[in-house]
Amino acid sequence: MKNLLCKTFALVFLLTSILTNLTTISSFAVPNLYSEGVYLMDATTGKVLYEKNANVQYMPASTTKVMTAILALENCKLDEEVTIGENPPLADGSAIGLAQGETYTIEELLLGLLLESGNDCAEAIAEYISGSNEEFSKLMNEKAKELGATNTNFKNPSGLTEEGHLTTAHDLALIMKYASENEDFVRIARTPSYFYETHPFSDGSEKWATNKNPLLKENSNYKYQYAYCGKTGYTVAANHSYTAVAKKDNQTIVGAFLNATDKDGLYTSVGQLFDWGFENFKTEKVISKGYKLDDYYIDDSTSIPLLSTEDCYYTFDLSKGENINNVKISVEYDHKNLTTTSIKEGDILFDASLLINGNKVSNIKLASGIDREYTTEVMVKNTLTKIILSKYFILGIIAIVIIIVLFMIIISIKRHKRRKKRFLARRSYIRNKHNF
């Protein structure tokens, strides 16, 4: 009986260890991915969580429309009215059914653009802002470069297949991150559906725009509880593409997925990869604005506290055992002479590198934590101090002391000689007097 109990306990212990190890492996293992190009990043810190062919160019298909939406939001008011021209209704592919001569607001066109992925809406926006798709593409590429998407080249506002219309997973994630910081973009991209009440189809039937984002759509097999916003894409040449933002607690992750041949595999893996990111990485604030990072010493008696000018965050890799409790924060910067400078509290004094555990994570500006006025009194004091501490001053003092000592010795010798001379003269006088 005792032997049986021992064997039972041993088996339970073994099973527990196996299950624990499996859980750990599952937590740190990247799920199966079905896209040729993948990029996952923390939106707050920009830390790369995962990448696969991140800088290889692929056709973005309708994820292009994220950039089109950005330019519409930055160049137009939502209530501006757009009269549809001749070309938008002729756009190939997905459309909401714009008709020439109709008038839509920019917001209505954005709803058709982001919910139904309307190519006609994309071209209507492009023509309204720039006059043509070609001119609008120039604006798209300028904005892409501004955002750091340097391997991207847009040829049209919709993502229809066109030679040279390319992006990368890295660039698409940067564009998506920027778009997700615009409240109107997020609101529109999250709208379940929109009824174009004053714009029925030509046969009188109702016109609707319905959100096709599978991670947001109710009753979708791919619905993801932490999905924040995103945009789908597909053409025969580009295959399936997707870019999205997920939020959980106080952490935001951006993902971009390009050239997936398996639609089901793509959208199944997206939520899994986001979960993997949330499980294995944690972003926390490590420095608050106003936190003292260093002291700048004017002299031995005067120092200026150097403060952070912003909140700073760091993404911890939990799989490597990183956490908020083992953080060492430091800064590096080129020192400059501020001894003759008047300083006000809040003045930016240095551009520095912020180091976490010895590794640079970002640039940061350091501001003065106090006022320090450089007055005449301070100038005189500093000048005297400088003179006193100068090696030449010390050598000069030593030289003067030596000269004085030598002078005193010479005087002493001369006095001694004079006394001796008087003494000898007096003795000679006495002798002569007695002899005489």
Buried (B, 14 or more C-beta within 10 A) or exposed (E): EEEEEEEEEEEEEEEEEEEEEEEEEEEBEBBEBBBBBBBBBBBBBBBBBBBBBBEBBBBBBBBBBBBBBBBBBEBBEBEBEBEBBEBBBEBEBBBBBBEEEBEBBBBBBBBBBBBBBBBBBBBBBBBBBBEEBEEBBEBBBEBBEEBBBEBBBBBBBBBBBBEEBBBBBBBBBBBBBBBBEBEBBBEBBBBEEBEBEEBEEEEEEEBBBEBBBBBBBEEBEBBBEBBBBBBBBBBEEBBBBBBBBBBBEEBBBBBBBBBBEEBEBBBBBBBBBBBBBBBBBBBBEBBEEBBEBBEBEBEEEEBBBBBBBBEBBBBBBBEEEBEEEEBEBEBEBEEEEBEEEEBEEEBEBBEBBBBBEEEEBBEBBBBBBEEBEBEEEBEEEBEEEEEEEEEEEEEEEEEEEEEEEEEEEEEEEEEEEEEEEEEEEEEEEEEEEEEE
